[in-house]
């Protein structure tokens, strides 16, 4: 019978030019420099070594090693013999050690996350951590055993087909194994144990089992899981055994009514997740994954987009157990590489092979914002067609999906390649106004009423240190993030045909090329800070909309000093009414849904309390003589000075549109220099987007003034004055 041995301890890590150090896996060498900004985190090849004694193998037994994740490419060498090469930092792979084993062994794993032109990802708004950042295991199996090597397979594949009317599920079970043998299949149910004996032919066994009165995997309500066990029998003896869990569910997606689970409408409303953590990078433990899932459940989300790559199997397991609907995808992102097709196909093959049995997974993501840094070409279209065909060949039960950048035209030939689509829109944050989100979706739905469309990314960065009673786009305040998400939440609730919506992001995450909003190296669109503990106010907006657990939350707890006689107090709650108290005195009771706002006079320091039944929350506000400068991301006014300044309307100025400025060669040159400065703090993706023709077309109608206002301190006041002065020298 097989043995699985944890192999995480007693490794040595050696980075070029540094002294070797002992490490315990999971480990990444970019836990610190991949999060501190500067876009200078170290990318290259490092070495992991481990000395170990030969495992005790019975006659004929084989020894394999399993890597849960090695970012981004890896070579496995045992006692000087090269055993495996793997390209792709997010999927599991295995290598056989048996024939290279000695009594005392030296295992060397060379891991490389350096830039190249063939392994995805190479451009994206997140840090590409290097290392052996997931568990490593030894697997000892008999000579005849279930398959271990091909695409990191679990060796068993389960395909349930649910017939809701008959309350039955037809379950096809397939296994792959070495050598000819008999396979016993067992599925315990609530009444009996289903059992089949199956002859294996050509290393493959298949059988079908009908589950009567099937217990459905029913999302958050009842995520029931069956377990199937496969036993490999040779000469009447069980020599190897594997098992997997699966769920029986039926889903469909309607272009007008959205997502249906087990025959009922089940709107998918949730968040996206990256797999990193402050000061730990991507080297997460099972406890870290469990803590993340607890926050998902607290929020009340019923879906996760696991972006932008294959996540740890432990986390897919947690999604199965908790009834979370999952969008799974590969890191074919931002930049199409002419030499990357085979790697994209390989990563998709591994994703589907390794995640097929998870009932939580309902779609396979082909790519994300793949047009953000380049045009739609025939080569790009063909690569997507081949990916799409591969998905359908491997899995006829799940649709394919793409997440499209907001600048991609609605009639692009890229969109209908996948079965369904979603868009990443950031109107009201990066450019444009909030209302353009509704306009975009309504126009798309009117153009293509028979297509399924969703909202795969939306968000606004917020630093919990920054606050304002008059929040506006680009100020990085918690208050503007709330304004933004209140608007988008209303949009979503009014459009049931959006098949799935995913906030970008559940957590702040590392993007080492960023320097904005008062923090270096972080994307701050998370509803929770990078520590995965500190909830921003917007977190509670979605909790009020999605969670069934009664609560009240007073927004603005970190916004104490307020330079105004009357202040707005906002409460998020899923209760029907909320009563507000100031210094123990009842002020007002309001009825409503999700968002409750109150106007409160302030003269000194006041204790504010929100109450609904037994649910309560409190905060402190204090009347200040002047705005607290610590709350301001913008340390100077970059636009107000211009509102009252004299300027010649016959000459160009920052009040002109981007389109007008780009038409004149002299103003276009000035504009280009400024845009280079503005995008430098937004990382490589923003730089790549500068060359996107569709984005430039969308920005043409925006004034330079509005862009500068959003950019904040990344464009200093003196630079704006110089910029405007230069434009004023050029006649229209």
C-alpha positions in Angstrom: 0.0 0.0 0.0 1.2 3.5 -0.7 2.8 5.7 1.9 2.8 9.5 1.8 5.7 11.2 3.7 5.9 14.9 4.5 9.1 16.2 3.0 9.1 19.8 4.1 11.8 19.8 6.7 15.6 20.1 6.6 16.2 21.9 3.3 19.0 24.2 2.5 18.4 27.3 0.4 21.1 28.9 -1.7 20.7 32.2 -3.5 23.5 33.3 -5.8 26.1 35.4 -4.0 24.7 34.6 -0.6 25.4 32.1 2.2 23.3 29.0 2.2 20.6 28.9 4.9 18.4 26.2 6.4 14.7 26.5 5.5 11.5 24.7 6.1 9.0 24.5 3.2 6.8 26.2 2.1 9.4 28.9 1.2 9.7 31.8 -1.2 12.7 34.1 -1.6 10.6 37.1 -2.4 8.6 37.3 0.8 10.0 40.7 1.6 11.5 42.2 -1.6 8.5 41.2 -3.6 6.3 43.4 -1.4 8.3 46.6 -0.7 8.0 48.4 -4.0 10.5 49.5 -6.6 9.8 46.7 -9.1 13.2 45.4 -8.2 12.5 42.1 -6.4 15.0 39.5 -7.2 14.2 37.1 -10.1 16.6 34.4 -11.0 17.6 30.8 -10.2 18.1 29.5 -6.7 18.9 26.1 -5.3 17.1 24.0 -2.7 19.1 21.0 -1.4 18.1 18.2 0.9 20.2 15.3 2.3 18.2 12.2 3.2 18.6 8.5 3.8 17.1 6.0 1.3 13.5 5.3 2.2 12.7 1.7 3.2 11.3 0.2 0.1 9.8 -3.2 -0.2 10.7 -5.4 -3.2 9.4 -3.8 -6.3 8.2 -0.6 -4.6 8.7 2.8 -6.3 9.5 6.2 -4.8 8.1 9.5 -6.2 8.4 13.1 -5.1 5.5 15.5 -5.4 5.9 19.3 -5.6 2.8 21.3 -4.8 4.2 24.3 -6.5 7.6 25.4 -7.7 7.7 28.9 -9.1 8.2 29.3 -11.9 10.3 26.6 -13.6 12.1 23.7 -11.8 14.7 21.0 -12.4 14.9 18.0 -10.1 18.3 16.4 -9.7 19.0 13.4 -7.5 22.6 12.3 -6.9 23.7 14.1 -10.0 21.0 12.6 -12.2 18.5 15.0 -13.9 15.0 13.5 -13.3 12.5 16.2 -14.3 11.9 19.6 -15.7 8.7 21.5 -15.1 7.5 24.9 -16.5 4.6 26.5 -14.7 4.7 27.9 -11.1 1.2 27.1 -9.9 0.5 23.4 -10.7 1.7 20.3 -8.9 4.1 17.9 -10.6 5.9 14.7 -9.6 9.2 12.9 -10.5 10.2 9.3 -9.9 13.3 8.9 -7.7 13.6 5.1 -7.5 16.4 4.3 -9.9 18.6 7.2 -8.8 18.3 6.4 -5.0 21.4 5.6 -3.0 21.9 4.8 0.7 22.6 8.5 1.3 21.1 11.0 -1.1 21.4 14.6 -2.2 18.3 16.1 -3.8 18.9 19.3 -5.7 16.0 21.4 -7.0 16.8 24.3 -9.1 14.0 26.9 -9.2 13.9 29.9 -11.5 11.4 32.8 -11.6 13.4 35.0 -14.1 11.9 36.7 -17.1 11.6 34.6 -20.3 9.5 34.5 -23.5 7.7 31.2 -23.1 6.3 30.5 -19.6 3.3 32.4 -18.3 2.9 34.8 -16.6 5.5 37.5 -17.7 3.5 40.7 -17.3 0.8 41.2 -14.7 -0.2 43.4 -11.8 1.1 41.0 -9.1 4.5 39.8 -7.8 5.8 36.6 -9.4 7.2 35.0 -6.2 10.0 32.4 -6.6 10.5 29.3 -4.6 9.2 25.9 -3.4 6.2 27.6 -1.8 3.9 24.7 -1.3 4.3 21.3 0.4 6.7 18.6 -0.9 5.9 15.0 -0.3 7.4 11.6 -0.9 5.0 8.9 -2.2 6.0 5.2 -1.9 3.9 2.9 -4.0 4.1 -0.8 -5.2 5.3 -1.6 -8.6 1.7 -1.8 -9.8 0.1 1.4 -8.8 -2.3 4.2 -9.8 -0.8 6.7 -12.2 1.2 9.5 -10.6 3.2 11.3 -13.4 1.0 12.4 -16.2 0.0 16.1 -15.6 0.2 15.6 -11.9 -2.9 13.4 -12.0 -4.7 12.3 -8.9 -5.1 8.9 -10.8 -8.9 9.0 -10.6 -11.6 11.1 -12.4 -15.2 11.4 -11.4 -18.0 12.7 -13.7 -21.4 12.9 -12.0 -24.4 13.7 -14.2 -27.4 14.8 -12.2 -31.1 14.1 -13.2 -33.0 16.4 -10.9 -36.4 15.1 -11.9 -35.5 11.5 -10.9 -33.3 12.6 -8.0 -30.5 10.4 -9.5 -26.9 10.9 -10.4 -25.1 8.8 -13.0 -21.5 8.8 -11.8 -18.7 7.7 -14.2 -15.5 6.8 -12.4 -12.2 6.4 -14.3 -8.8 5.4 -13.1 -5.4 5.1 -14.6 -2.8 2.6 -13.4 0.5 0.9 -14.4 0.2 -2.8 -15.4 -2.9 -4.9 -15.9 -5.0 -5.3 -12.8 -8.6 -5.3 -11.4 -10.0 -2.1 -9.8 -12.5 -2.1 -7.1 -14.7 1.0 -6.9 -16.6 1.9 -3.7 -18.9 4.8 -3.0 -20.5 4.8 0.4 -23.9 6.5 0.4 -26.3 7.3 3.3 -28.1 4.0 2.7 -25.7 1.5 1.1 -22.2 1.1 -0.2 -22.1 1.1 -4.0 -19.4 -1.4 -5.2 -18.0 -2.3 -8.6 -15.3 -4.7 -9.8 -13.7 -3.3 -13.0 -11.2 -4.9 -15.3 -8.4 -2.5 -16.4 -7.5 -2.4 -20.1 -4.4 -0.5 -21.4 -3.9 1.1 -18.0 -7.4 2.5 -17.9 -10.5 1.4 -16.0 -14.0 2.9 -16.2 -17.4 2.2 -14.6 -20.7 3.8 -14.1 -22.7 3.9 -10.8 -26.2 5.2 -10.4 -26.8 7.0 -7.1 -30.5 6.9 -6.1 -32.0 9.6 -4.0 -28.8 11.5 -4.6 -27.7 14.0 -1.9 -26.9 17.2 -3.9 -23.9 19.4 -3.4 -26.0 22.5 -3.0 -23.7 25.5 -2.5 -23.6 27.3 0.8 -26.8 25.7 1.9 -25.6 22.1 1.8 -22.1 21.3 0.3 -22.5 17.6 0.6 -19.5 15.5 -0.5 -19.3 11.9 -1.5 -16.1 9.9 -1.3 -15.1 7.4 -3.9 -12.3 4.9 -3.2 -10.4 3.0 -5.8 -8.5 -0.2 -4.9 -6.0 -1.7 -7.2 -6.1 -5.5 -6.9 -3.4 -7.9 -8.2 -3.6 -11.7 -7.7 -6.5 -11.1 -5.2 -4.5 -8.7 -3.1 -5.1 -4.9 -2.8 -1.8 -3.3 -3.7 -2.7 0.3 -4.0 -5.5 2.6 -2.9 -6.6 6.1 -3.7 -9.7 8.2 -3.0 -11.3 11.5 -3.9 -14.3 13.5 -2.9 -16.9 14.7 -5.4 -20.2 16.4 -5.4 -23.3 15.9 -7.4 -24.7 19.2 -8.7 -26.4 20.5 -11.8 -25.8 24.1 -13.0 -26.7 26.1 -16.0 -26.2 29.8 -17.0 -28.9 31.8 -18.7 -28.1 35.0 -20.6 -31.1 36.7 -19.2 -31.5 35.2 -15.7 -28.0 34.3 -14.7 -26.7 31.3 -12.8 -28.8 28.4 -11.7 -27.7 25.7 -9.2 -29.7 22.5 -9.0 -32.7 24.0 -10.8 -33.0 27.2 -8.8 -31.8 30.8 -9.4 -28.5 31.2 -7.6 -26.9 34.6 -8.3 -23.1 34.3 -8.0 -21.9 37.2 -5.9 -18.4 37.2 -4.5 -14.7 38.2 -4.6 -11.4 37.3 -6.2 -8.4 36.0 -4.2 -4.6 36.1 -4.6 -2.6 33.6 -2.7 -0.2 35.8 -0.8 0.1 37.3 2.6 2.1 40.2 4.1 5.6 39.2 5.1 5.0 35.6 4.0 4.5 36.0 0.3 3.0 33.0 -1.4 4.4 30.5 1.1 1.1 29.8 2.8 0.3 27.0 5.2 -2.9 25.1 5.5 -3.8 27.3 8.5 -3.4 30.4 6.3 -5.8 28.9 3.7 -8.3 28.1 6.4 -8.1 31.6 7.8 -8.8 33.0 4.3 -11.8 30.8 3.9 -13.2 31.9 7.3 -13.2 35.5 6.0 -14.9 34.5 2.8 -17.6 32.8 4.8 -17.9 35.8 7.2 -18.4 38.0 4.2 -21.2 35.8 2.9 -19.8 35.4 -0.6 -20.9 32.4 -2.5 -18.3 32.5 -5.3 -14.6 33.0 -5.7 -12.5 33.8 -8.7 -9.2 32.2 -7.9 -6.9 34.5 -9.8 -4.8 34.4 -11.9 -3.4 30.9 -11.7 -4.0 27.5 -10.2 -4.3 27.7 -6.4 -3.3 25.1 -3.8 -5.4 21.9 -3.8 -6.0 22.5 -0.1 -7.9 25.7 -1.0 -10.0 24.0 -3.7 -10.8 21.4 -1.0 -12.0 24.2 1.3 -14.2 25.6 -1.4 -15.7 22.2 -1.9 -16.4 21.8 1.9 -17.8 25.3 2.2 -20.0 25.4 -0.9 -18.1 28.1 -2.7 -18.6 28.3 -6.5 -15.1 28.7 -8.1 -13.8 30.2 -11.3 -10.5 28.5 -12.0 -8.0 29.8 -14.5 -4.4 29.7 -15.8 -1.9 32.7 -15.8 -2.4 33.5 -19.5 -2.5 37.1 -18.7 -1.9 40.7 -20.0 0.8 39.9 -22.5 0.4 37.4 -25.3 3.7 35.7 -26.1 4.2 34.3 -29.6 6.2 31.4 -28.1 3.9 30.8 -25.1 1.2 28.6 -26.7 2.5 25.3 -25.6 3.0 26.4 -22.0 -0.5 27.8 -21.9 -1.8 24.4 -23.2 0.3 22.5 -20.6 -0.8 24.7 -17.7 -4.5 24.3 -18.8 -4.0 20.5 -19.1 -2.6 20.4 -15.6 -5.3 22.6 -14.1 -8.1 20.5 -15.5 -6.4 17.2 -14.6 -5.7 18.2 -11.1 -9.0 20.1 -10.3 -11.5 18.1 -12.3 -13.0 16.3 -9.3 -13.8 19.5 -7.3 -17.5 20.2 -7.4 -16.8 23.8 -6.5 -15.2 24.5 -9.9 -17.8 25.5 -12.6 -15.6 27.0 -15.3 -12.2 27.1 -16.8 -10.6 30.5 -17.4 -8.7 30.8 -20.7 -7.1 34.2 -20.1 -7.3 37.5 -18.3 -7.0 40.9 -19.9 -4.9 39.4 -22.6 -5.3 42.4 -24.8 -4.2 44.9 -22.2 -0.7 45.3 -23.7 -1.4 44.4 -27.3 -3.8 44.1 -30.2 -6.0 41.2 -31.1 -4.1 39.3 -33.7 -4.8 36.1 -35.6 -2.1 34.3 -33.6 -3.8 35.4 -30.3 -7.2 34.2 -31.6 -5.8 30.9 -32.7 -4.1 30.2 -29.4 -7.4 30.9 -27.6 -9.3 28.6 -30.0 -6.8 25.7 -29.3 -7.1 26.3 -25.5 -10.9 26.3 -25.8 -10.8 23.1 -27.8 -8.5 21.5 -25.2 -10.9 22.4 -22.4 -13.9 20.8 -24.2 -11.9 17.7 -25.1 -10.9 17.2 -21.4 -14.2 18.3 -19.8 -17.6 18.4 -21.5 -19.3 19.4 -18.3 -18.0 22.9 -17.7 -18.0 26.0 -19.8 -14.9 28.1 -20.7 -14.7 31.8 -19.8 -12.5 34.8 -20.4 -12.0 38.0 -18.4 -11.7 40.9 -20.8 -10.0 44.2 -20.2 -12.4 47.1 -20.2 -10.8 48.7 -23.3 -11.6 45.6 -25.5 -14.3 46.4 -28.0 -17.7 44.8 -27.4 -17.7 43.3 -30.9 -14.2 41.8 -30.7 -13.8 38.4 -32.3 -12.0 37.3 -29.2 -15.1 37.4 -27.0 -17.2 34.6 -28.6 -14.4 32.1 -28.6 -15.1 31.0 -25.0 -18.5 29.8 -23.9 -19.2 32.7 -21.6 -17.5 36.0 -20.8 -16.9 38.6 -18.1 -15.5 42.1 -18.2 -13.0 43.8 -15.9 -14.3 47.4 -15.6 -12.8 50.2 -13.5 -14.9 53.2 -14.5 -14.9 55.5 -11.5 -11.4 54.6 -10.5 -8.8 54.5 -13.2 -10.8 56.7 -15.6 -14.2 57.8 -16.4 -17.2 58.0 -14.0 -19.1 55.4 -12.1 -22.2 55.7 -14.3 -20.1 54.4 -17.2 -20.2 50.9 -15.7 -24.0 50.7 -16.1 -23.7 52.2 -19.6 -21.2 49.6 -20.6 -23.1 46.6 -19.4 -26.5 47.8 -20.7 -25.0 48.5 -24.1 -23.4 45.1 -24.2 -26.5 43.2 -23.1 -28.6 45.1 -25.7 -26.1 44.3 -28.4 -25.8 40.6 -27.5 -28.9 39.5 -25.5 -28.1 35.8 -26.2 -24.6 36.0 -24.7 -23.7 35.3 -21.1 -21.9 38.3 -19.5 -20.5 38.8 -16.0 -18.5 41.3 -14.0 -15.1 39.7 -13.3 -13.2 42.6 -11.7 -14.1 46.0 -10.2 -12.6 47.9 -7.3 -11.0 51.1 -5.9 -7.8 51.3 -3.9 -8.1 52.4 -0.3 -5.6 53.0 2.4 -7.1 52.8 5.9 -5.0 55.8 7.0 -6.8 58.2 4.6 -10.2 59.7 5.2 -12.5 62.5 4.0 -16.0 63.8 4.5 -16.0 64.7 0.8 -14.5 61.6 -0.8 -13.6 61.7 -4.5 -12.0 59.5 -7.1 -8.3 59.0 -6.6 -8.1 60.1 -2.9 -7.4 56.6 -1.7 -9.8 57.1 1.3 -11.9 54.3 2.8 -14.8 56.6 2.3 -14.4 56.8 -1.5 -14.0 53.0 -1.6 -17.4 52.8 0.1 -19.0 55.3 -2.3 -17.6 53.3 -5.2 -18.8 49.9 -3.9 -22.2 51.2 -2.9 -22.7 52.3 -6.5 -21.5 49.1 -8.0 -23.5 46.9 -5.6 -26.7 48.7 -6.7 -25.7 48.2 -10.3 -25.3 44.5 -9.7 -28.5 44.0 -7.8 -30.4 45.7 -10.6 -29.0 43.4 -13.3 -29.8 39.7 -12.5 -28.4 38.7 -16.0 -24.8 39.2 -14.8 -23.9 35.6 -14.4 -21.2 36.2 -11.8 -19.7 39.2 -10.1 -16.3 39.3 -8.3 -14.9 42.2 -6.3 -11.3 42.9 -7.1 -10.0 41.9 -4.5 -10.8 40.2 -1.2 -7.3 41.1 0.1 -4.7 43.7 -0.7 -1.8 41.9 -2.4 1.7 42.4 -3.6 2.4 44.2 -6.8 6.0 45.3 -6.5 5.8 47.7 -9.4 3.2 49.9 -7.6 3.8 53.0 -5.6 0.6 54.8 -4.9 -1.9 55.6 -2.2 0.8 55.9 0.4 2.1 52.4 0.1 4.8 50.9 -2.0 4.5 47.5 -3.6 0.8 46.9 -2.9 -2.4 46.8 -4.8 -4.9 48.2 -2.2 -8.2 47.3 -3.8 -8.8 44.6 -1.2 -11.8 44.7 1.1 -9.3 43.4 3.7 -5.7 44.7 4.3 -2.6 42.7 3.3 -2.4 41.3 6.8 -5.7 39.4 6.0 -7.0 40.7 9.3 -8.0 44.4 9.1 -11.4 44.7 7.4 -12.0 47.9 5.6 -15.4 49.5 5.8 -16.4 48.3 2.4 -16.0 44.8 3.6 -19.0 45.3 5.8 -21.1 46.7 2.9 -20.9 43.3 1.2 -21.4 41.5 4.4 -24.6 43.5 4.9 -25.7 42.5 1.4 -24.7 38.8 1.4 -24.4 37.5 5.0 -27.4 36.1 6.9 -25.7 36.6 10.3 -27.3 39.8 11.9 -24.8 42.6 12.6 -24.3 46.4 12.6 -21.1 48.1 11.6 -20.3 51.8 12.1 -18.1 53.1 9.3 -15.4 55.6 9.9 -13.9 54.2 13.1 -10.5 55.3 11.9 -11.8 58.7 10.9 -11.9 60.4 14.4 -10.9 64.0 13.8 -13.5 65.8 11.7 -13.4 69.5 10.9 -17.1 70.2 10.5 -20.1 71.1 12.7 -22.3 68.3 11.4 -20.9 65.0 10.2 -22.3 62.0 8.3 -22.4 58.8 10.2 -22.8 55.7 8.0 -23.9 52.3 9.2 -23.8 49.0 7.2 -26.2 46.4 8.5 -28.4 43.5 7.3 -30.9 44.4 10.0 -34.2 46.1 9.0 -33.7 49.1 11.2 -30.8 50.8 13.0 -30.9 53.3 16.0 -28.1 55.8 16.4 -27.0 57.1 19.8 -24.6 59.9 20.6 -23.1 60.0 24.2 -25.9 57.7 25.3 -28.7 59.9 23.9 -30.9 58.4 21.2 -30.8 60.5 18.0 -32.7 58.7 15.3 -34.0 55.3 14.1 -33.9 54.5 10.4 -35.4 51.6 8.4 -33.9 50.4 5.2 -31.5 48.0 3.6 -27.7 47.6 3.8 -26.8 51.4 4.1 -28.1 53.7 6.8 -26.9 57.3 7.0 -27.3 59.8 9.8 -26.4 63.5 10.2 -24.9 64.1 13.6 -23.9 67.5 15.1 -20.5 67.5 16.7 -18.9 70.0 19.1 -16.3 68.0 21.1 -15.5 64.3 21.5 -18.5 62.0 21.2 -19.2 58.3 21.6 -21.4 57.1 18.7 -23.3 53.9 19.0 -25.4 52.0 16.4 -27.9 49.5 17.7 -30.3 47.0 16.2 -31.8 44.5 18.7 -28.8 42.8 20.4 -26.4 43.9 17.7 -24.3 47.0 18.3 -21.2 48.8 17.4 -19.5 52.0 18.6 -16.9 54.6 17.6 -15.5 57.9 18.6 -15.7 61.2 16.6 -14.0 64.5 17.6 -14.6 68.0 16.4 -11.4 69.4 15.0 -10.5 73.0 14.1 -8.8 71.9 10.9 -8.6 68.8 8.8 -6.1 66.3 10.2 -3.2 66.2 7.6 -2.5 62.5 8.5 -5.9 61.7 6.8 -4.9 63.2 3.5 -3.1 61.3 0.7 -2.9 64.5 -1.3 -0.7 66.8 0.7 -1.5 69.7 -1.6 -4.3 70.8 -3.8 -3.3 70.1 -7.4 -6.3 71.4 -9.2 -8.1 74.1 -7.1 -5.3 76.6 -7.8 -6.1 76.3 -11.5 -9.8 76.8 -11.1 -9.2 80.5 -10.3 -6.1 81.1 -12.3 -6.2 83.3 -15.4 -5.6 81.4 -18.6 -5.9 82.0 -22.3 -8.7 79.8 -23.8 -7.2 80.3 -27.3 -4.2 78.3 -26.2 -4.0 74.7 -24.9 -4.3 74.0 -21.2 -4.9 71.1 -18.9 -8.6 71.7 -19.3 -8.4 70.3 -22.9 -9.2 66.7 -23.6 -6.7 64.0 -24.1 -7.9 63.6 -27.7 -7.4 67.2 -28.5 -3.9 67.3 -27.0 -2.8 64.2 -28.8 -3.7 65.8 -32.2 -1.1 68.5 -32.0 2.5 67.3 -32.3 3.8 69.8 -29.8 1.1 69.1 -27.1 1.3 65.4 -27.8 5.0 65.4 -26.9 4.3 67.2 -23.7 1.4 64.8 -22.9 3.5 61.8 -23.6 6.2 62.9 -21.1 3.5 63.5 -18.4 1.7 60.1 -19.0 5.0 58.3 -18.7 5.5 59.9 -15.2 1.9 59.1 -14.2 2.0 55.4 -15.2 5.4 54.7 -13.7 3.9 54.2 -10.3 1.3 51.8 -11.5 3.6 49.0 -12.5 4.3 47.2 -15.8 0.7 46.6 -16.7 0.0 50.3 -16.8 3.0 50.9 -18.9 1.9 48.2 -21.4 -1.6 49.7 -21.5 -0.2 53.0 -22.8 0.2 51.4 -26.2 -3.4 50.0 -26.3 -5.3 51.8 -29.1 -8.7 51.0 -27.6 -7.8 52.5 -24.2 -6.4 55.6 -25.9 -9.8 55.9 -27.7 -11.7 55.7 -24.5 -9.5 58.3 -22.8 -9.7 60.7 -25.7 -12.9 62.4 -24.3 -11.4 62.9 -20.8 -9.8 66.1 -19.8 -6.2 66.1 -18.8 -7.3 68.0 -15.6 -9.5 65.0 -14.6 -6.6 62.6 -15.0 -4.2 64.8 -13.0 -6.7 65.1 -10.2 -6.9 61.3 -9.9 -3.2 60.9 -10.1 -2.7 62.9 -6.9 0.8 63.2 -5.6 2.3 61.2 -8.4 2.1 64.5 -10.4 3.4 67.3 -8.1 1.8 70.8 -8.1 4.9 72.4 -9.6 4.9 69.9 -12.4 1.3 70.7 -13.1 2.0 74.4 -13.2 5.0 73.9 -15.5 2.9 71.6 -17.7 0.0 74.1 -18.0 2.5 76.9 -18.7 4.0 75.0 -21.5 0.6 74.2 -23.0 -0.4 77.8 -22.7 2.5 78.7 -25.1 0.9 76.7 -27.9 -2.0 78.3 -29.9 -4.9 76.1 -30.9 
